[in-house]
Amino acid sequence: MFWKFDLHTTSHIDQLLDREDVTLRELMEEDDVLQECKAQNRRLLLFLSQDHCMQELVSLITTEPPADLEERSRFKFPNIACELLTSDVSIINDKLGGEESLLEMLYRFLEQDPPLNPLLASFFSKTIGNLIARKTEQVITFLKKKEGFIGLVLKHIDASAMMDLLLRLISCVEPAPLRQEVLHWLNEEKLVQRLTELIHTGKDEERQSNASQTLCDIIRLSRDQANQMQENMEADPLLAVLESQESVAGLLKNMFEGERSEASIVNGTQVLLTLLETRRLEGLMDLYSQGYERSYTVNSSILNAIEPHLKDFQQLLLDPPKKSAILTTVGVLEQPLGNARLHVARLVAALLQTSAPSICQELCNLSTMDLLLDLFFKYSWNNFLHFQVELCVAAILNHPSSEERPSPGLQNHDGKPAASNPEGEGEVEVVETGRTSDPQTSIHNALVAHLFQKCQLVQRILDAWEENDKIQAEGGTRRGNMGHLTRISNMVVQNLEKGPVQAQITDLIKELPEDCRGRWESFVDETLRETNRRNTVELAFSDYQIQQMTANFVDQFGFNDEEFMCVCAQANAAAFEACCKERIRQFDDAEEEEDIWEEKEMNYATQAKSRTRFGVSQTSEGSSLSSMENGGRERDRGSESDEDEDSEQNTSDTGRLEAHFKIGSCLGLKELVSFWFCFQVQAGQQISGTLEGLQHPKPQQGGTAQPGVEQRRRELAGPTSLSSSLSPGKKQTC
């Protein structure tokens, strides 16, 4: 039996712990030390929680290993030490969080000169983060005593582990009152202002990037937690400072002060984009078809701080930071677009989505959209830029109505341009139609007119399309911006049919020159329609392939029974029953079941000629031995007749089967399965009936089977007869 073998394995760690002189390094050499620690091996935990062991573990994760060790084993023990300290075992957490001497050893790691070893920094951050989550009060009290803690963390912000440490202080502190206390402490330490100062031209790019990412994460975390808080909870002080006009203005000043660098512009713009975020986007969605639903209203202080610097962003589009030529798959690009201009395009798209009147007016005055469209057609292979320009056009054409906007005091509008009130921008003007209009609508209508008149959107679309057709006709490659150009064209057409600015766009199209208007109508009716049809056909299966394999998708995959049902369900059910009765012999329970294994004497009786499915034709009534002995002439004629009959019967069966499946196509999936099963049963019964006829022919009246006939029957059946194989070992009596 299996229990006679000793399969119980005793851990070698227990054997090592039996020794009095065992060392921590010897235990850490064992492969299962982490497993035993997490399994609450009490002897091991008591050993690890000793003072000298805890000090050695902390020293391993905060001290640089000797450089002469092999690279693959140099950080082996620091890694194991970090895993042991963060194994979430209460005895280790209590020891590490309760001993101030151990916390001092950890804190001294921050007092080193930069740069820190990134691997050791990650070990330190993970250990402190675990203590913040498990021994919150003790660790927060210790850190608040250290006046220079925030300064030391920011000094090493070039290590991403320090960024993670700051985020743990913001997000991992519980309960809520203690978390609010930590946020006030960080605000008193001017964390936001000090991070903003790091986004400056003269700072290291890595420090700028991590500072920017930290600010973005603070904004998102604070907003997410604010949505989950109760109404009576105090606001997040860090978020309030970040959204203040003073803080945003300071960030913009650092971005444009002195010599402009791409790093400061990109990192600063990322913070602005995070402040302007209205909602998270899930998947690839068409913004202009979904509308701009907002989870909160963009703080006006953010927009007020950005507005004076729009001209600086416009200048970046005209004169970006210098970049050297790069080699791309379509050739050498002498003047790349650059990350700075791409982020400016993203910022413009985000600002247009806010529908702020002052912002829209300033962008219209600066002709920013005209410049972005120039870049759209100049950099025909930069799809990142194309998408942002598409979002800009979508934001202009899908301007929300007055009642949809979050700003208070705005009324509905009729979509027609109206003059703004010169005396008061906040007052509502009554137009001749009897409906109310507002300054925001008037300014936005001016932006729509600017898009079609000054920017000449329709003419640009037509010229770019004709130029692309000419290039392709000469054997060239289709331009990379044609897909986004198609979407922009469809957007214009959709807003001509319906939308908040339908009437205005219709008037603007009518104002086009006659030749341009004719080209546009021909383009919409022919070229664009054909392009949409082709794209729909080509992308249909691609859309099917990218469906997520969710539980709902699995349940709905394929066809439902209802999709097979016709209106004439009762008639189809009757037809199905008729087909089954026609093809399947009904069982008679009154008949006595015949034992096929019973030995009996078989005699031939006169019977009508019937064919078998194995090509063997039985003799009809009146056939005799002489007909076979005379060369089988009558048999040959009978066989030919049988073959003709068999062919006709097969044709009839095929037609009937096709008719059955035509009827079954209107039935449900379950009925089709039942039909196929019945058809298989029917076919099996015919085969078994034929074999039974071969094995047990009915005896003739008043006599036994003629030997010659039986012998001839066996010769005709040949070796392919299945009767012998179906009942092996049984004696056949004739």
Disulfide bonds with the S-S distance in Angstrom:
none
